[in-house]
């Protein structure tokens, strides 16, 4: 019988070390999957102290019946959303202007913005929609666009495109899967297609 401890031999064996490294890597992957939550909504917007990515109440509370249908369906499916009228402050654009946008839906527990784009109001506005999506991404938000209409194309990796221009229950699971897949970028990250 050997004087060495068999556990010590096992702990320093190549197989054991590889197993430990794999376990640490798995924990890192699982931890990276936990999306950051959106910041708290502040009440008083102050242009001088507002920083990009902050959320404020007091945005445009007007919403369409279509947006309300999607909001209700997503909330019924367990998505936690900020109230309608929550606005986000963006980084300055190429002209130096900071924008305050009111996204259609902001998912609290995923740091993802969902925009509902029916063809009758968004046909021909692809460049504006794309630019707004980039502004959201620069602030560290993932973007999911629900593009409704036979002539609309996806603008980003996580977009949902449907040929009909109205609400459909069968879109909700797909939207939820895209919300879960959408990864927020580090703030002020710029690249071509979101």
N, C-alpha and C positions, 0 to 999 in steps of 0.2 A: 504494500500500500504506500502511496506517495505522501510525502509531507506537505505537498501543496494543497491549497484549498481548491476543490473542484469548481466552486462558484467564481473564484478569482480567475481561473482559466477560462471559464465561460464568458465572464464580463469583458475580457480583453481579446476575445476571439474575433476574427474578421466578420463572422456571421452576426454576432451580437452587435458589433459597432454599426454595421450596415442597417440592421433592424432599428436601432436607435435613431440613426440619421433619417431613415424613412418615416419613422413616427413623428419626429420633429417637423419634417417637411409637410406631412399630412396635417398636423396641427396648424402650421402656417397657412396652408391652403384653405382650411376651414375658417380660420380667423379672417383671411382676406375676403371671404365670401360675405362676411357680415357688412352690409352696406352702411355707410354713415347715415344718421338720421338728419332730417332737416333742422335748421336752427329754430329757436322759438320765434314766434311772430311778435314783433314790437308794435306798439301802438302809435307812437309819434314819429313820423318821418322828418328827419332833419338833414337837409341836403349837405350841410357842412360836415356832419359826422357819420353819415351813412357809408357803409363799406359794401363792395360788391358781394353778392350772394346772400345778403341779409334779407329777411322777409318782414314786411310791414302790412298792417291792416290799412284799410282805406283805399284800396285799389278799386277798379271798376267791378261793381257787383252785378252788372247786367249779364245775363246768361241765357242761352237758348234752351228750348225744351229738349233738344237733342243732347246738349251737354248735361242737363239735369238728369236725363234718363241714364246716361253713362255713369254719372256721379252716384246715383242711387244704386245702380247695379253693382258697381265696384265696391261701394260701402257695404252692401248686403253680402258681398263675397268676402268681406273681412279686411278690405283695404282701408287704412286710416288716412283720411284726406284733410288738408287744411281747408278752412272755410272759403267759400267763394268770395272773391274780392281781396285775397291775399296777393300782394305784389312783391316782386323781386327787383332788387337794384343790380344793374349789370356793370361790368367794366366799361370804360370809355371805348367807343367804336373807333374806326379809322379816322374819323373826323374830330375825335376828342370829346364826343357827347356821351354822357352817362344816360342810360335809359331806365325807366321804371315800367316793367311789364306786369300784366296780370295774367298769368297762365290759366288755362281752363281748369286744370286739376294739378295739385301738388301732393304727392304721396309722402306722408310723414315718415314712415318707417323705412323708406328705401332711398330717399334723396333723389327722386325721379319726378319729372314733370311730364304730364300727359296733355297733349293738345288734340282737340277734336277738329278735324278739317273736312267739312262737307264740300263737295265740288262747287255747289252754287255760291259759296262765299270765298273759296280758296283757289279756284281755277285761275291760272295766270299769275298767282302770287307765290309761286314756288321759290323765287329768289328771296323774297321777304321772309317767308316761313323758314327757309334754310338759314338765313342770317340770324333770325331770332333763336333758332335752335343752337347755333354756335354761341350766341351770347349766354344762353343757359348753361351750356357745357363749360364755357370759360369760368363760370361761377361754381363749378363742381357738381352739376346736376346731370343725371342721365336723362335722355329725351326719348319719349315714345309718342309718335304721331299716329292717330287713327285717321287714315285717309279714306274718305267715303265718296265713291263715285267712280264710274268706269273709265274716266279719262285722267285720274290722278295716279301718279307714280310714287313709290316710296322715296323719301328724301334722306332717310337714315337707316342704319343697320337694324334698329328695333321697331321700325314702323309696321303697322298693321294696315293692309289695304283691302278694301271690300268694294265690290262693284255697285252695291246699293248705297243710297245717300241717307239712309235712316238707321235707327237703332235696331240691333239684332242681338238677342240673348246669346247666340252662338259665338259672337265676337268676344264676350267677356272673358272666358277662359284663356283665349289667345292673348288678349290684352294683359291679363294678369301674368301670363308666362313671360311676356316681353318686359313687363315691369320688373319681374324678378331677374331677368337676364341683363337688363340695362345697367351698365356700370358707370357710375359717376367718375369723371376724370378729376385729376388734381386741379384746383382752381387755376385759372389763367392758362389752361392748356389749349393750344391752337393746333388744329389740323383740318384737312379738307372736308371729309365727309363724316358727319356724326353718327 
